[in-house]
Amino acid sequence: MELYKTLEQAGLDPVKVALSSVGQLYAMSEDNLLSFKHSLVVESFKFHYQANEFFRHACDSRGILPSKILTADDLIKIPLIPIHLFKANDNHKLLSKGLNSIELEMRSTGTSGIPSVSRRCSDTVDNAILGIYAMYREFLKLSKGAGLYLCPSTEEIPEMGMIKALNLLAGLLDTHKFMVKNETFAPEDAIEQLKSWGGTFDRHIIGPPFLINRFIRYLKATNTRLKLDKNTFVITLGGWKRFSGDMLSRAEFNQECIEYLGVREEQIRDVYALVESNVIAIDDENGVKHVSPFVHFSVRDPKNLESEVEPGEIGQLAILDPLSRSTPGFILTEDLIRLLPKKDGAGRSGQRMQYVMRLPESKEFGCCAVNLDKRLDDLELQQQTACPIVS
């Protein structure tokens, strides 16, 4: 809290300072980082309490005022917005700013077909972009190379949050190519594109897990083994559950990337993100996901959401995101995760997470990628494409 006040007194926006200081935040002690996050969340709570009638009513009905969130232990008292409300017809009630201030609207549609609509004002867009780029640089250190995007372009699906986040990586690369066009994917073209970049660029493969897995299945079926570059990254973002309900095994996925793409395990990096939040968690070189140091995760007991589970236990994820100004960033997700302990010798402070699964009672699974997965499969059956797919 003292650091927050010092920044304010200097005329600086503490959120903007945090977004440009990811490495410095991770270098803080655990206690100091938690105290700083607490101050960011409290200030966000004050803003939304004053600006948002729907959220203020939820607070008042429980007798929760910003003045009662005195320590990090009190963060659990902040009322949460169930994530399904972003799918409601009246989701405009979630806005803390007027509709005329909304700069960007993003959507994510799972198996229900009902879109989750996330609206961002200019301040929130600034914060989200700064935060995502800062995390990409912290964990990937990308500034050059070629990106093979195994997904549609933002030109085809401009409102899809997953692709929007992945597309930000393109600004760090020398060149890139989207390989899914008009809901079709030709793996032969992807191979040729990778070969054309060979010897000139470090070649990165970027996309949702199921599409990269689809590419690997083609390589496997045709007994084709590639050898990518020592600085290659295979970057995934999106759910690990297919439209059929089958889960992709991360361990098997990694092993097949190693065998058929010629990369090392530390080159395979998964990203956790939600269209409704500005959080991003990225694998480090050891495969451990680090939560954005300016966002706080609270892992709740699904049977008693007023209580947190013990560290290391599986619980329902609640996100406290102080970057959001257009809507309150205090979201109860339908994801089950566990927070991991910091190992001896680990260089970064902050929270570490392991995604487990969606709540069993969740009415849908997956993000927008799961519907693309189904459309590609349906199209292949209809057109009997030349792509050999094996089970």
C-alpha positions in Angstrom: 0.0 0.0 0.0 2.9 2.4 0.7 4.3 1.8 -2.7 0.9 2.6 -4.3 0.7 5.8 -2.4 4.2 6.8 -3.3 3.5 6.3 -7.0 0.2 8.3 -6.7 2.0 11.1 -4.9 4.5 11.2 -7.8 1.6 11.7 -10.2 2.0 8.3 -11.7 -0.8 5.7 -12.5 0.2 2.7 -10.3 -1.5 0.3 -12.8 0.5 1.6 -15.7 3.7 1.4 -13.7 2.9 -2.2 -12.8 2.2 -3.1 -16.4 5.6 -1.8 -17.5 7.4 -3.4 -14.5 6.7 -7.1 -14.8 10.2 -8.2 -14.1 10.5 -5.9 -11.1 7.2 -7.1 -9.7 8.3 -10.8 -10.0 11.6 -9.8 -8.2 9.7 -8.5 -5.2 9.3 -10.5 -2.0 6.0 -12.5 -1.9 4.7 -10.2 0.9 5.5 -7.0 -0.9 4.0 -8.2 -4.2 0.8 -9.3 -2.5 0.6 -6.0 -0.7 1.0 -4.1 -3.9 -1.6 -6.2 -5.7 -4.0 -5.6 -2.8 -3.7 -1.9 -3.3 -4.4 -2.2 -7.0 -7.4 -4.3 -6.4 -8.8 -2.0 -3.7 -8.5 1.0 -5.9 -10.3 -0.8 -8.7 -13.0 -1.9 -6.2 -13.5 1.7 -5.2 -13.9 2.8 -8.8 -16.5 0.1 -9.7 -18.4 0.5 -6.4 -18.9 4.2 -7.3 -19.5 3.8 -11.0 -21.6 0.7 -11.3 -25.1 0.5 -9.9 -25.4 -3.3 -10.4 -22.1 -4.0 -8.7 -22.8 -1.5 -5.9 -26.1 -3.2 -5.1 -24.3 -6.6 -4.9 -21.9 -5.0 -2.4 -24.5 -3.2 -0.3 -26.7 -6.3 -0.1 -23.8 -8.0 1.7 -22.6 -5.0 3.6 -19.3 -4.9 1.8 -17.7 -1.5 1.4 -14.2 -0.6 -0.1 -13.2 0.7 3.3 -13.6 -2.9 4.7 -10.9 -4.4 2.4 -8.0 -3.4 4.7 -5.6 -6.3 4.1 -4.9 -9.0 1.5 -6.9 -11.4 3.7 -10.0 -9.2 3.1 -9.9 -9.6 -0.7 -12.1 -12.7 -0.4 -14.9 -10.4 0.7 -15.2 -8.6 -2.7 -18.4 -9.8 -4.4 -17.8 -11.8 -7.6 -19.5 -11.7 -10.9 -20.3 -15.2 -12.2 -18.9 -15.6 -15.6 -22.1 -16.7 -17.1 -23.5 -13.1 -16.7 -21.3 -12.1 -19.6 -23.6 -14.3 -21.8 -26.8 -12.8 -20.5 -29.1 -10.7 -22.7 -28.8 -7.8 -20.3 -25.0 -8.0 -19.8 -24.8 -4.2 -20.4 -25.6 -3.9 -16.7 -22.1 -5.0 -16.0 -20.7 -1.8 -17.5 -19.1 0.7 -15.2 -18.8 3.1 -18.2 -21.3 4.1 -20.8 -21.7 2.2 -24.0 -20.4 5.2 -26.0 -17.0 4.8 -24.3 -16.6 1.2 -25.4 -13.7 0.9 -27.9 -13.5 -2.9 -28.4 -16.0 -5.8 -28.1 -14.7 -9.3 -28.0 -16.5 -12.6 -27.9 -15.9 -16.2 -27.0 -18.4 -18.9 -27.8 -18.2 -22.4 -26.4 -20.4 -25.5 -27.0 -23.6 -23.7 -26.0 -23.3 -21.4 -29.0 -24.2 -18.4 -26.7 -21.4 -15.8 -27.0 -19.7 -14.3 -23.9 -19.4 -10.6 -24.7 -16.6 -8.7 -23.2 -16.5 -4.9 -23.7 -13.4 -2.8 -23.2 -13.1 1.0 -22.9 -10.0 2.8 -24.0 -8.4 2.6 -20.6 -9.0 -1.2 -20.4 -7.7 -1.7 -23.9 -4.5 0.2 -23.0 -4.1 -1.9 -19.9 -4.8 -5.2 -21.6 -2.3 -4.6 -24.5 0.4 -3.4 -22.2 -0.1 -6.3 -19.9 -0.1 -9.0 -22.6 2.9 -7.6 -24.3 4.8 -7.4 -21.0 4.1 -11.0 -20.3 5.0 -12.1 -23.8 8.4 -10.4 -23.4 9.0 -11.7 -19.9 8.5 -15.3 -20.7 9.2 -15.6 -24.5 11.6 -12.7 -25.2 10.4 -12.7 -28.8 11.6 -9.9 -31.1 12.1 -11.6 -34.4 11.3 -14.7 -36.4 8.4 -16.1 -38.4 5.1 -17.2 -37.0 3.1 -20.0 -38.5 -0.4 -19.4 -37.2 -2.5 -22.5 -37.2 -5.8 -20.6 -36.8 -7.9 -18.1 -38.8 -6.8 -14.5 -39.0 -8.4 -11.7 -37.2 -9.5 -10.5 -40.6 -11.8 -13.5 -40.8 -12.9 -13.5 -37.1 -12.1 -10.0 -35.7 -14.2 -10.4 -32.6 -12.6 -13.7 -31.4 -10.6 -13.0 -28.2 -8.3 -15.9 -28.5 -7.1 -14.9 -32.0 -6.8 -11.3 -30.9 -4.4 -12.2 -28.1 -2.4 -14.5 -30.3 -2.3 -11.9 -33.1 -0.4 -9.5 -30.7 2.6 -11.8 -31.1 2.7 -11.0 -34.8 3.9 -7.5 -33.9 7.0 -9.0 -32.3 7.9 -11.1 -35.4 9.4 -10.4 -38.8 6.7 -12.2 -40.7 3.7 -14.4 -40.2 1.2 -16.5 -42.0 -2.3 -17.7 -41.1 -3.0 -21.2 -42.3 -6.7 -21.6 -41.7 -8.7 -19.9 -44.4 -12.5 -20.1 -45.0 -12.6 -22.8 -42.3 -10.2 -25.0 -44.1 -6.7 -26.1 -43.2 -4.2 -27.8 -45.6 -1.3 -29.2 -43.6 0.7 -29.6 -46.8 0.7 -25.9 -47.2 1.9 -25.4 -43.6 4.9 -27.7 -44.2 5.8 -25.8 -47.4 5.6 -22.5 -45.5 7.9 -23.7 -42.8 10.4 -25.0 -45.4 10.3 -21.6 -47.2 11.3 -19.9 -43.9 14.1 -22.4 -43.1 17.6 -20.9 -42.8 16.2 -17.4 -42.8 14.0 -17.1 -39.7 13.4 -18.8 -36.4 10.1 -20.6 -37.1 7.4 -20.4 -34.4 4.1 -22.4 -34.4 1.2 -20.6 -32.8 -2.4 -21.6 -32.3 -5.0 -23.5 -30.2 -3.9 -26.9 -29.0 -6.3 -28.9 -31.2 -5.1 -27.3 -34.4 -1.5 -27.9 -33.7 -2.4 -31.4 -32.7 -4.3 -31.8 -36.0 -1.1 -30.7 -37.8 1.0 -33.2 -35.8 -1.5 -36.0 -36.6 -0.9 -35.3 -40.3 2.9 -35.5 -39.8 2.4 -38.7 -37.9 0.1 -40.2 -40.5 2.6 -39.4 -43.3 5.7 -40.3 -41.3 7.0 -36.7 -41.7 9.4 -35.4 -39.1 10.4 -31.7 -39.1 13.4 -30.2 -37.5 12.6 -26.6 -36.4 15.1 -24.2 -34.9 16.9 -23.9 -31.5 14.9 -20.7 -30.7 11.6 -22.0 -32.0 8.5 -21.7 -29.7 5.4 -23.8 -30.0 2.8 -21.5 -28.4 -0.7 -22.7 -27.5 -3.7 -20.8 -26.3 -7.2 -22.2 -25.9 -8.9 -25.2 -24.3 -7.4 -28.7 -24.2 -10.9 -30.3 -24.6 -12.1 -31.1 -28.1 -15.7 -30.6 -29.4 -16.2 -34.4 -28.9 -15.5 -34.0 -25.2 -12.1 -35.8 -25.4 -9.3 -34.2 -23.5 -6.0 -33.7 -25.3 -3.2 -35.0 -23.1 -0.6 -32.3 -22.5 2.1 -34.9 -21.9 1.3 -36.7 -25.1 1.1 -33.4 -27.0 4.5 -32.3 -25.8 6.1 -35.7 -26.6 4.7 -35.6 -30.2 5.9 -32.0 -30.6 9.3 -33.1 -29.7 9.2 -36.1 -32.1 7.5 -34.5 -35.1 8.5 -30.9 -34.9 12.0 -31.4 -33.6 11.8 -29.1 -30.6 12.8 -29.5 -26.9 10.2 -29.6 -24.2 11.1 -26.2 -22.8 10.3 -24.7 -26.2 6.6 -25.7 -25.8 4.7 -22.9 -24.0 1.0 -22.8 -23.1 -0.9 -19.7 -22.3 -4.0 -19.4 -20.1 -6.3 -16.5 -20.7 -10.0 -15.6 -20.6 -11.8 -13.2 -22.9 -13.7 -11.8 -19.9 -10.5 -10.9 -18.0 -7.2 -9.3 -18.8 -5.2 -12.0 -17.0 -2.6 -14.0 -18.8 -0.6 -16.9 -17.4 2.3 -18.3 -19.4 4.5 -21.4 -19.0 8.1 -20.8 -18.0 11.0 -23.0 -19.3 10.0 -25.6 -16.7 6.3 -25.7 -17.9 5.1 -23.8 -14.8 2.4 -21.2 -15.5 3.0 -17.8 -13.9 0.0 -15.5 -13.2 0.3 -11.9 -14.3 1.8 -10.2 -11.2 -0.8 -7.4 -11.3 -3.7 -9.9 -11.1 -4.7 -11.9 -8.1 -6.1 -15.4 -8.1 -8.4 -16.7 -5.3 -9.1 -20.4 -5.4 -12.5 -21.1 -3.8 -14.2 -24.2 -2.4 -16.8 -25.0 -5.0 -19.2 -26.1 -2.2 -18.6 -22.9 -0.2 -17.6 -20.0 -2.4 -17.0 -17.8 0.6 -14.0 -19.9 1.5 -10.6 -20.5 -0.1 -9.1 -24.0 -0.4 -5.7 -24.7 1.1 -2.7 -23.9 -1.1 -2.1 -26.8 -3.6 -5.7 -28.0 -3.4 -8.0 -27.9 -6.4 -10.7 -25.2 -6.3 -12.8 -22.9 -8.4 -11.0 -19.9 -9.8 -12.0 -16.4 -8.9 -10.0 -13.6 -10.6 -9.4 -10.2 -9.2 -8.3 -8.1 -12.1 -7.6 -4.4 -11.4 -6.9 -3.7 -15.1 -10.5 -3.6 -16.1 -12.3 -0.2 -16.0 -15.2 -0.9 -18.3 -16.6 -3.8 -16.1 -15.7 -5.0 -12.6 -12.8 -7.4 -13.0 -13.9 -9.5 -10.1 -15.0 -12.7 -11.8 -16.0 -16.2 -10.6 -15.0 -18.5 -13.4 -16.1 -22.1 -14.1 -12.5 -23.3 -14.1 -10.9 -25.6 -11.6 -7.3 -24.9 -10.9 -4.7 -25.3 -8.2 -2.0 -22.8 -7.1 1.5 -24.3 -7.0 4.2 -23.6 -4.4 7.3 -21.7 -5.3 10.2 -24.2 -5.6 13.5 -23.6 -4.0 15.7 -21.6 -6.3 12.8 -20.3 -8.4 13.6 -16.8 -9.6 10.1 -15.3 -9.7 7.7 -14.4 -6.9 3.9 -14.4 -7.5 1.3 -17.0 -8.1 1.8 -20.2 -10.1 -1.2 -22.1 -11.4 -2.1 -25.5 -12.9 -5.3 -25.7 -14.9 -7.3 -28.8 -14.1 -10.7 -28.8 -15.9 -14.0 -27.1 -16.1 -16.5 -27.6 -13.3 -18.3 -30.9 -13.9 -21.7 -29.1 -13.7 -20.6 -26.5 -16.2 -23.2 -26.3 -19.1 -20.5 -25.9 -21.7 -16.8 -26.4 -22.2 -14.2 -24.8 -24.4 -13.8 -21.4 -26.0 -14.4 -20.3 -29.5 -11.7 -22.7 -30.6 -13.8 -25.7 -29.8 -16.4 -24.7 -32.4 -13.7 -24.2 -35.0 -12.5 -27.7 -34.2 -16.0 -29.1 -35.0 -16.4 -27.1 -38.2 -13.1 -28.3 -39.5 -14.0 -31.9 -38.8 -17.4 -31.5 -40.4 -16.0 -29.9 -43.5 -13.4 -32.6 -43.9 -16.1 -35.2 -43.8 -18.3 -33.3 -46.3 -15.5 -32.6 -48.8 -13.4 -35.7 -48.1 -10.2 -33.6 -48.1 -6.8 -35.1 -48.7 -5.7 -34.6 -45.1 -5.3 -38.0 -43.5 -6.5 -37.9 -40.0 -5.8 -40.7 -37.6 -7.4 -41.3 -34.3 
